[in-house]
Amino acid sequence: MREKPKSTKIRINKFISQSGICSRREADNLIKKGLVFINGVKCDQLGKKISSKDKIEIKGKEIKPEKKIYILLNKPKDFITTHKDTHGRRTVFELLKGIEERVFHVGRLDRNTTGLLLFTNDGDLSKKLTHPSYKVKKVYYVTLNKPINDIDIKKIKNGLNIENEIIEVDNISTLDKKNEVGIEIHIGKNRIVRKIFEKIGFKVIKLDRVLFGMLTKQNLPRGRWRKLTESEIRMLKSF
């Protein structure tokens, strides 16, 4: 008699992460708070393994694993990085037409910043890409309100004290025009590029993220999106 195939079991936190809700670490926190139920019974074990037959609920709502999706958007100006806005402003999710899966932005760009913005329902990867220890490269093209000189460039290279923390960039150089700069950082702090130049008396007129990891804006017009290729996904997961 042929044996029945065994049901594959995975850890509960991995299952929650695969649903796109959060990372595994955050899933463990939900379990600790008593918010995760397996077949109607509160889960009290972090390493608990479950099968595809089990019913998993968080805060009374059943969750299921989602197919992983990875999207790259070339964000235009005047769109904010959030799902909903109470002031009626346009959001980046309005640009993701045709995407049925629930996705989340990886990091954010402020309203006036343009360029590359990544979306996914892969909670673990999102957490990884936004953690400073992985040093994911981000390159911005900056247009300033006035020319910048070598002395100011050197100040930025040496590190600036911003909000009681020394902020260092990975690289910085002027572009064709004296008021245009290319800056490479791996820091993910809110409005950090603008704050760097404000610290030494400059105002950022335009800010465009042209590189995220190894992803570029090549063949991706402003306001358009595309799904990542398999090789690009593998590249992101290799950080």
Wavefront OBJ file of the C-alpha trace (Angstrom):
o trace
v 0.000 0.000 0.000
v 1.297 3.424 -0.982
v 2.001 5.672 2.001
v 0.143 8.936 2.228
v 2.396 11.956 1.783
v 3.234 13.597 5.067
v 1.902 17.093 5.673
v 4.721 19.639 5.554
v 4.944 21.676 8.719
v 6.465 25.130 9.204
v 6.963 27.386 12.193
v 4.032 29.614 13.036
v 6.098 32.811 12.746
v 7.208 31.851 9.231
v 3.608 31.208 8.238
v 2.578 34.640 9.521
v 5.483 36.253 7.681
v 4.467 34.502 4.459
v 1.019 36.051 4.811
v 2.627 39.459 4.261
v 1.509 40.868 7.608
v 4.893 41.331 9.241
v 8.362 39.880 9.759
v 9.031 36.705 11.778
v 10.315 38.713 14.725
v 7.172 40.816 14.775
v 5.111 37.619 14.496
v 6.808 36.338 17.649
v 5.738 39.526 19.411
v 2.133 38.925 18.354
v 2.336 35.418 19.829
v 3.772 36.771 23.095
v 0.863 39.207 23.319
v -1.611 36.326 22.966
v -3.040 37.554 19.673
v -2.369 34.403 17.599
v -4.766 31.445 17.611
v -4.362 27.992 16.018
v -7.647 26.187 15.359
v -9.341 28.415 17.923
v -6.722 27.834 20.631
v -4.345 30.566 21.738
v -0.774 29.857 20.607
v 1.581 29.968 23.600
v 4.688 28.517 21.950
v 7.003 30.614 19.754
v 8.471 27.651 17.890
v 5.112 25.962 17.303
v 4.894 24.150 13.969
v 1.704 24.054 11.917
v 0.462 22.352 8.754
v -1.590 23.587 5.815
v -4.695 22.082 7.477
v -4.458 24.384 10.499
v -6.556 27.533 10.763
v -4.534 30.527 11.901
v -6.149 33.680 13.247
v -4.730 36.991 14.414
v -7.047 39.276 16.366
v -9.956 37.103 15.230
v -9.129 37.332 11.530
v -8.005 34.279 9.566
v -4.768 34.686 7.624
v -3.385 32.742 4.686
v 0.002 32.767 2.946
v 0.173 35.037 -0.069
v 2.172 34.636 -3.226
v 5.283 36.765 -2.866
v 5.353 39.811 -5.096
v 8.065 42.438 -5.576
v 7.318 45.744 -7.317
v 9.520 48.685 -8.269
v 7.901 52.112 -8.739
v 9.426 55.287 -10.146
v 7.629 57.670 -7.789
v 6.529 61.079 -9.076
v 6.460 64.262 -7.009
v 3.391 65.130 -4.892
v 2.524 61.540 -3.920
v 2.882 60.505 -0.295
v 4.100 57.111 0.874
v 1.112 55.761 2.754
v -2.007 53.682 2.131
v -4.509 56.379 3.059
v -4.296 60.084 3.740
v -6.779 61.949 5.923
v -6.072 65.200 4.040
v -7.059 63.763 0.662
v -3.576 63.884 -0.829
v -2.578 61.418 -3.525
v -0.763 58.277 -2.358
v 1.733 56.006 -4.084
v -0.741 53.120 -3.899
v -2.978 54.917 -6.379
v -0.226 54.310 -8.936
v -0.161 50.518 -8.431
v -3.092 49.786 -10.709
v -3.596 46.113 -11.545
v -1.911 44.809 -8.392
v -4.361 42.556 -6.555
v -1.997 41.389 -3.820
v -1.662 43.413 -0.649
v 1.799 44.997 -0.615
v 3.694 47.367 1.647
v 6.326 49.991 0.870
v 9.920 49.223 1.838
v 11.020 52.417 3.546
v 9.495 55.615 2.230
v 10.072 58.735 0.168
v 8.599 62.052 1.278
v 6.006 63.889 -0.791
v 8.479 65.998 -2.786
v 11.061 63.258 -3.348
v 10.952 61.274 -6.581
v 12.519 58.017 -7.706
v 12.769 54.383 -6.765
v 10.383 52.907 -4.229
v 10.089 49.173 -3.592
v 6.886 47.347 -2.588
v 6.448 43.757 -1.423
v 4.403 41.439 0.795
v 7.606 39.674 1.898
v 7.825 40.808 5.514
v 11.225 39.266 6.217
v 12.863 40.857 3.177
v 11.312 44.247 3.922
v 12.675 44.172 7.461
v 16.097 43.193 6.162
v 16.298 45.897 3.489
v 15.359 48.666 5.917
v 17.726 47.613 8.724
v 20.916 49.766 8.728
v 23.174 46.817 9.554
v 22.690 45.400 6.038
v 23.920 48.686 4.502
v 21.673 48.604 1.451
v 23.019 51.208 -0.959
v 20.799 54.132 -1.951
v 21.925 56.822 -4.406
v 20.210 60.197 -4.798
v 20.617 63.025 -7.282
v 20.219 66.324 -5.437
v 19.555 69.781 -6.872
v 20.431 72.577 -4.434
v 19.362 76.226 -4.235
v 22.952 77.403 -4.813
v 26.359 76.053 -5.921
v 28.221 73.837 -3.480
v 32.011 73.975 -3.083
v 34.713 71.500 -2.091
v 34.760 72.760 1.499
v 31.082 71.935 1.966
v 31.546 68.547 0.291
v 34.385 67.809 2.717
v 32.193 68.760 5.700
v 29.606 66.218 4.611
v 32.253 63.538 4.000
v 33.679 64.074 7.491
v 30.254 63.539 9.073
v 27.714 65.999 10.453
v 26.072 66.144 13.868
v 22.356 65.924 13.123
v 19.916 65.539 16.005
v 22.745 64.461 18.357
v 24.036 61.781 15.989
v 27.022 61.827 13.654
v 25.682 61.174 10.149
v 28.179 59.901 7.591
v 27.590 59.345 3.885
v 29.170 56.541 1.872
v 30.064 58.807 -1.061
v 29.309 62.264 -2.416
v 30.390 64.229 -5.485
v 29.242 67.154 -7.625
v 27.585 66.476 -10.973
v 27.705 68.513 -14.202
v 26.259 71.619 -12.599
v 27.758 73.120 -9.429
v 24.417 73.011 -7.628
v 23.849 69.308 -8.420
v 25.210 66.519 -6.254
v 25.213 62.723 -6.245
v 25.085 61.234 -2.750
v 25.278 57.598 -1.672
v 23.997 56.513 1.731
v 22.687 53.418 3.467
v 20.959 55.288 6.291
v 17.163 55.069 6.276
v 16.305 57.958 8.595
v 13.378 60.201 7.707
v 14.351 63.120 5.387
v 18.029 62.490 6.151
v 19.364 63.745 2.792
v 17.487 67.023 3.145
v 18.693 67.395 6.741
v 22.326 66.857 5.690
v 22.255 69.837 3.333
v 20.104 71.992 5.629
v 22.776 71.501 8.301
v 25.312 73.438 6.219
v 22.943 76.109 4.919
v 21.525 74.613 1.713
v 17.972 73.993 0.599
v 17.145 70.926 -1.479
v 15.145 71.940 -4.555
v 14.895 68.484 -6.117
v 15.649 65.048 -4.690
v 15.549 61.925 -6.837
v 16.458 58.377 -5.722
v 18.135 56.774 -8.720
v 19.433 53.556 -7.174
v 18.178 51.166 -4.477
v 20.446 48.187 -3.804
v 21.347 47.376 -7.401
v 17.964 48.407 -8.816
v 17.930 51.374 -11.195
v 15.321 53.479 -13.019
v 16.409 52.177 -16.421
v 13.391 51.821 -18.759
v 11.011 52.772 -15.956
v 9.260 56.102 -16.685
v 8.114 58.371 -13.872
v 4.837 57.169 -12.374
v 5.173 53.632 -13.764
v 5.916 50.349 -12.000
v 7.175 46.884 -12.888
v 7.652 43.544 -11.184
v 11.195 42.513 -10.322
v 12.886 39.747 -12.256
v 13.951 36.513 -10.568
v 17.604 37.593 -10.684
v 16.761 40.932 -9.056
v 14.838 39.171 -6.283
v 17.787 36.853 -5.648
v 20.083 39.892 -5.540
v 17.957 41.607 -2.889
v 17.780 38.456 -0.786
v 21.593 38.106 -0.917
v 22.209 41.249 1.191
l 1 2 3 4 5 6 7 8 9 10 11 12 13 14 15 16 17 18 19 20 21 22 23 24 25 26 27 28 29 30 31 32 33 34 35 36 37 38 39 40 41 42 43 44 45 46 47 48 49 50 51 52 53 54 55 56 57 58 59 60 61 62 63 64 65 66 67 68 69 70 71 72 73 74 75 76 77 78 79 80 81 82 83 84 85 86 87 88 89 90 91 92 93 94 95 96 97 98 99 100 101 102 103 104 105 106 107 108 109 110 111 112 113 114 115 116 117 118 119 120 121 122 123 124 125 126 127 128 129 130 131 132 133 134 135 136 137 138 139 140 141 142 143 144 145 146 147 148 149 150 151 152 153 154 155 156 157 158 159 160 161 162 163 164 165 166 167 168 169 170 171 172 173 174 175 176 177 178 179 180 181 182 183 184 185 186 187 188 189 190 191 192 193 194 195 196 197 198 199 200 201 202 203 204 205 206 207 208 209 210 211 212 213 214 215 216 217 218 219 220 221 222 223 224 225 226 227 228 229 230 231 232 233 234 235 236 237 238 239
